[in-house]
Amino acid sequence: MPQFSRAEVLKHCSNRDCWIIIGNKVYDVTKFLDEHPGGCEVLLEKAGDDRTESFEDVGHSTDAREMSKDYYIGDIIDEEKQTYTYDKKPIAPTTTKTTSGGFNVESLVYPGLVIVIAFFIYYLLFA
């Protein structure tokens, strides 16, 4: 794979030619600008720069990480590689499923709401 200096990557910082660095890898995200769920501004504000911390802070899904491979064009030259202190594991989606026999406060919300509405209707009709 080709290697690029950080200065070379920094030259590609427009909406017509947009490169970013994530984890010492260089990505040409020009064709992805209009498709990015956060809007093109998110990528353009630091185009040509290292976006590793931002990418990890957002907690991109496994699908997003897989999709990034389509835009990978090379690496940062060895002399300019950085060491990052982050956990590269994607954030797992959260679920609200409970195991059988478990207690979940959320399971009381709907029945409680039904009781309150029933009481209110009874009060309006018969009081």
Backbone as CSV, one residue per row, in Angstrom:
resi,resn,N_x,N_y,N_z,CA_x,CA_y,CA_z,C_x,C_y,C_z
1,MET,0.841,-1.183,0.000,0.000,0.000,0.000,0.886,1.247,0.000
2,PRO,0.406,2.288,-0.636,1.174,3.532,-0.635,1.294,4.121,0.769
3,GLN,2.328,4.905,0.977,2.504,5.613,2.242,2.517,7.114,1.961
4,PHE,1.930,7.864,2.899,1.810,9.308,2.746,2.334,10.008,3.989
5,SER,2.911,11.185,3.773,3.284,12.012,4.921,2.036,12.760,5.390
6,ARG,2.072,13.242,6.625,0.937,14.016,7.137,0.777,15.304,6.331
7,ALA,1.878,15.864,5.867,1.816,17.079,5.046,1.100,16.802,3.725
8,GLU,1.340,15.638,3.144,0.671,15.274,1.894,-0.827,15.110,2.111
9,VAL,-1.205,14.461,3.201,-2.628,14.256,3.501,-3.314,15.601,3.718
10,LEU,-2.628,16.510,4.354,-3.190,17.831,4.659,-3.539,18.633,3.401
11,LYS,-2.935,18.295,2.277,-3.235,18.981,1.011,-4.617,18.606,0.469
12,HIS,-5.198,17.543,0.984,-6.484,17.028,0.492,-7.575,17.375,1.503
13,CYS,-7.986,18.634,1.488,-8.879,19.116,2.543,-10.057,19.917,1.999
14,SER,-10.598,19.503,0.875,-11.749,20.216,0.315,-12.886,19.236,0.043
15,ASN,-14.029,19.775,-0.296,-15.167,18.892,-0.587,-14.996,18.162,-1.922
16,ARG,-14.011,18.540,-2.713,-13.729,17.853,-3.978,-12.599,16.841,-3.852
17,ASP,-11.880,16.911,-2.728,-10.729,16.036,-2.500,-10.481,15.989,-0.998
18,CYS,-11.076,15.021,-0.329,-11.075,14.982,1.134,-10.457,13.685,1.654
19,TRP,-9.295,13.828,2.302,-8.637,12.693,2.924,-8.619,12.905,4.429
20,ILE,-8.661,11.819,5.173,-8.526,11.886,6.624,-7.617,10.752,7.085
21,ILE,-7.116,10.894,8.305,-6.274,9.872,8.917,-7.033,9.297,10.109
22,ILE,-7.100,7.980,10.171,-7.668,7.291,11.332,-6.722,6.148,11.670
23,GLY,-6.114,6.222,12.836,-5.219,5.152,13.268,-4.049,4.912,12.353
24,ASN,-3.409,5.980,11.873,-2.256,5.916,10.970,-2.586,5.348,9.598
25,LYS,-3.867,5.262,9.287,-4.309,4.840,7.957,-4.942,6.044,7.266
26,VAL,-4.755,6.137,5.973,-5.259,7.266,5.194,-6.479,6.819,4.402
27,TYR,-7.519,7.638,4.467,-8.776,7.336,3.782,-9.164,8.501,2.881
28,ASP,-9.535,8.188,1.650,-10.086,9.187,0.741,-11.605,9.090,0.872
29,VAL,-12.199,10.039,1.602,-13.637,9.986,1.902,-14.445,10.938,1.026
30,THR,-13.840,11.391,-0.060,-14.513,12.342,-0.949,-15.883,11.834,-1.388
31,LYS,-15.947,10.595,-1.839,-17.214,10.041,-2.335,-18.203,9.732,-1.210
32,PHE,-17.717,9.734,0.032,-18.568,9.419,1.179,-19.157,10.673,1.842
33,LEU,-18.687,11.851,1.456,-19.112,13.089,2.109,-20.633,13.234,2.171
34,ASP,-21.301,13.021,1.047,-22.756,13.203,1.007,-23.513,12.074,1.692
35,GLU,-22.843,10.960,1.952,-23.497,9.806,2.560,-23.276,9.715,4.068
36,HIS,-22.343,10.483,4.601,-22.006,10.382,6.023,-23.215,10.737,6.879
37,PRO,-23.621,9.852,7.787,-24.817,10.093,8.604,-24.753,11.383,9.427
38,GLY,-23.562,11.810,9.798,-23.410,13.036,10.580,-23.302,14.286,9.723
39,GLY,-23.383,14.126,8.411,-23.252,15.250,7.495,-21.822,15.427,7.043
40,CYS,-21.660,16.058,5.898,-20.320,16.232,5.332,-19.455,17.170,6.175
41,GLU,-20.098,18.071,6.924,-19.350,19.040,7.730,-18.456,18.346,8.752
42,VAL,-18.936,17.228,9.282,-18.169,16.488,10.278,-16.825,16.064,9.707
43,LEU,-16.819,15.626,8.474,-15.573,15.188,7.840,-14.753,16.384,7.343
44,LEU,-15.421,17.395,6.832,-14.710,18.528,6.248,-14.043,19.436,7.281
45,GLU,-14.586,19.484,8.499,-14.033,20.407,9.493,-12.589,20.079,9.855
46,LYS,-12.200,18.826,9.735,-10.811,18.440,10.004,-10.239,17.636,8.851
47,ALA,-10.681,17.944,7.638,-10.185,17.241,6.453,-8.674,17.399,6.366
48,GLY,-8.014,16.320,5.997,-6.560,16.333,5.878,-5.854,16.126,7.201
49,ASP,-6.612,15.954,8.259,-6.035,15.855,9.594,-6.317,14.482,10.199
50,ASP,-5.756,14.251,11.367,-5.946,12.988,12.075,-7.280,13.019,12.819
51,ARG,-8.176,12.119,12.441,-9.527,12.053,13.016,-9.688,10.853,13.939
52,THR,-8.595,10.243,14.356,-8.657,9.027,15.161,-9.477,9.223,16.425
53,GLU,-9.161,10.257,17.183,-9.856,10.471,18.451,-11.350,10.705,18.235
54,SER,-11.699,11.526,17.263,-13.110,11.782,16.975,-13.827,10.508,16.549
55,PHE,-13.177,9.725,15.701,-13.773,8.480,15.214,-14.048,7.533,16.382
56,GLU,-13.101,7.419,17.289,-13.262,6.520,18.426,-14.255,7.071,19.446
57,ASP,-14.272,8.383,19.659,-15.188,8.993,20.625,-16.644,8.763,20.243
58,VAL,-16.922,8.792,18.963,-18.295,8.601,18.497,-18.730,7.153,18.704
59,GLY,-17.787,6.237,18.708,-18.123,4.833,18.904,-18.780,4.227,17.681
60,HIS,-18.133,4.347,16.562,-18.689,3.823,15.310,-18.958,2.325,15.398
61,SER,-19.987,1.907,14.729,-20.406,0.510,14.726,-19.426,-0.355,13.934
62,THR,-19.608,-1.644,14.063,-18.808,-2.591,13.288,-19.044,-2.379,11.797
63,ASP,-20.289,-2.071,11.424,-20.598,-1.813,10.010,-19.828,-0.609,9.489
64,ALA,-19.748,0.447,10.294,-19.012,1.648,9.878,-17.531,1.334,9.708
65,ARG,-17.007,0.525,10.597,-15.593,0.151,10.499,-15.342,-0.697,9.246
66,GLU,-16.266,-1.567,8.929,-16.151,-2.376,7.716,-16.234,-1.482,6.477
67,MET,-17.159,-0.524,6.506,-17.341,0.380,5.371,-16.098,1.230,5.132
68,SER,-15.381,1.573,6.197,-14.196,2.412,6.040,-13.133,1.753,5.173
69,LYS,-13.143,0.430,5.124,-12.168,-0.286,4.294,-12.302,0.067,2.815
70,ASP,-13.510,0.463,2.401,-13.733,0.838,1.001,-13.018,2.128,0.629
71,TYR,-12.668,2.943,1.625,-12.067,4.254,1.371,-10.581,4.295,1.735
72,TYR,-10.055,3.202,2.203,-8.650,3.106,2.612,-7.742,3.181,1.384
73,ILE,-6.769,4.118,1.430,-5.868,4.274,0.279,-4.397,4.098,0.637
74,GLY,-4.069,4.020,1.905,-2.668,3.846,2.280,-2.428,4.138,3.746
75,ASP,-1.136,4.233,4.092,-0.724,4.437,5.477,0.111,5.707,5.614
76,ILE,0.222,6.155,6.838,1.139,7.249,7.157,2.557,6.679,7.136
77,ILE,3.512,7.468,6.668,4.895,6.987,6.623,5.362,6.627,8.035
78,ASP,6.238,5.646,8.108,6.683,5.113,9.400,7.211,6.196,10.340
79,GLU,7.945,7.162,9.818,8.551,8.198,10.659,7.500,9.084,11.344
80,GLU,6.284,9.123,10.798,5.249,10.022,11.329,4.092,9.284,11.999
81,LYS,4.208,7.988,12.127,3.130,7.233,12.774,3.046,7.615,14.246
82,GLN,1.828,7.649,14.745,1.592,7.988,16.143,1.116,6.766,16.906
83,THR,1.292,6.815,18.209,0.756,5.778,19.082,-0.501,6.339,19.715
84,TYR,-1.555,5.584,19.670,-2.838,6.040,20.192,-3.164,5.297,21.477
85,THR,-3.832,5.983,22.365,-4.252,5.365,23.623,-5.768,5.327,23.664
86,TYR,-6.328,4.420,22.913,-7.773,4.244,22.887,-8.070,2.772,22.692
87,ASP,-9.267,2.418,23.007,-9.712,1.039,22.819,-10.382,0.962,21.457
88,LYS,-9.846,0.160,20.553,-10.352,0.094,19.187,-11.622,-0.741,19.046
89,LYS,-12.139,-1.289,20.135,-13.327,-2.124,20.038,-14.545,-1.256,19.766
90,PRO,-15.368,-1.634,18.808,-16.584,-0.865,18.550,-17.560,-1.008,19.713
91,ILE,-18.351,0.003,19.903,-19.353,-0.038,20.957,-20.482,-0.956,20.515
92,ALA,-20.823,-1.904,21.360,-21.901,-2.847,21.046,-23.236,-2.149,21.186
93,PRO,-24.187,-2.480,20.328,-25.508,-1.867,20.459,-26.153,-2.281,21.774
94,THR,-26.874,-1.353,22.368,-27.541,-1.660,23.629,-28.912,-2.239,23.349
95,THR,-29.314,-3.157,24.194,-30.633,-3.758,24.055,-31.365,-3.632,25.375
96,THR,-32.682,-3.741,25.314,-33.476,-3.654,26.528,-34.134,-4.993,26.841
97,LYS,-33.622,-6.048,26.264,-34.171,-7.369,26.522,-33.792,-7.811,27.931
98,THR,-34.714,-8.528,28.567,-34.425,-9.075,29.884,-34.393,-10.587,29.782
99,THR,-33.690,-11.178,30.678,-33.671,-12.628,30.701,-34.932,-13.116,31.383
100,SER,-35.324,-14.317,31.114,-36.542,-14.839,31.725,-36.365,-14.892,33.235
101,GLY,-37.392,-14.452,33.940,-37.343,-14.456,35.392,-36.709,-13.208,35.966
102,GLY,-36.159,-12.342,35.127,-35.533,-11.122,35.614,-36.558,-10.025,35.835
103,PHE,-36.213,-9.053,36.653,-37.104,-7.933,36.929,-36.595,-6.715,36.175
104,ASN,-37.509,-6.031,35.509,-37.153,-4.850,34.738,-38.173,-3.759,35.051
105,VAL,-37.687,-2.615,35.525,-38.568,-1.505,35.874,-39.376,-1.053,34.666
106,GLU,-38.769,-1.127,33.489,-39.472,-0.709,32.283,-40.735,-1.532,32.034
107,SER,-40.766,-2.748,32.528,-41.948,-3.587,32.330,-43.149,-3.081,33.124
108,LEU,-42.932,-2.168,34.075,-44.022,-1.608,34.877,-44.579,-0.310,34.290
109,VAL,-43.889,0.283,33.355,-44.292,1.579,32.818,-45.644,1.503,32.127
110,TYR,-45.816,0.593,31.201,-47.074,0.525,30.447,-48.262,0.118,31.315
111,PRO,-48.140,-0.916,32.140,-49.277,-1.233,33.017,-49.603,-0.077,33.968
112,GLY,-48.579,0.588,34.463,-48.808,1.728,35.356,-49.524,2.856,34.636
113,LEU,-49.139,3.100,33.404,-49.777,4.132,32.599,-51.235,3.787,32.334
114,VAL,-51.531,2.538,32.057,-52.907,2.097,31.824,-53.742,2.302,33.089
115,ILE,-53.193,1.977,34.238,-53.916,2.154,35.503,-54.206,3.626,35.757
116,VAL,-53.249,4.504,35.526,-53.447,5.941,35.739,-54.526,6.473,34.803
117,ILE,-54.494,6.078,33.544,-55.506,6.537,32.586,-56.881,6.008,32.968
118,ALA,-56.954,4.731,33.368,-58.239,4.148,33.786,-58.787,4.879,35.005
119,PHE,-57.945,5.181,35.965,-58.380,5.912,37.155,-58.888,7.298,36.779
120,PHE,-58.184,7.980,35.873,-58.577,9.310,35.437,-59.945,9.277,34.743
121,ILE,-60.161,8.316,33.874,-61.452,8.182,33.176,-62.561,7.868,34.186
122,TYR,-62.300,6.972,35.129,-63.292,6.632,36.163,-63.649,7.879,36.966
123,TYR,-62.634,8.657,37.328,-62.854,9.870,38.115,-63.713,10.873,37.346
124,LEU,-63.454,11.030,36.036,-64.221,11.968,35.220,-65.676,11.528,35.037
125,LEU,-65.890,10.234,34.903,-67.229,9.717,34.629,-68.094,9.555,35.884
126,PHE,-67.493,9.180,36.988,-68.293,8.807,38.149,-68.089,9.705,39.369
127,ALA,-67.287,10.663,39.315,-67.079,11.518,40.492,-67.847,12.803,40.407
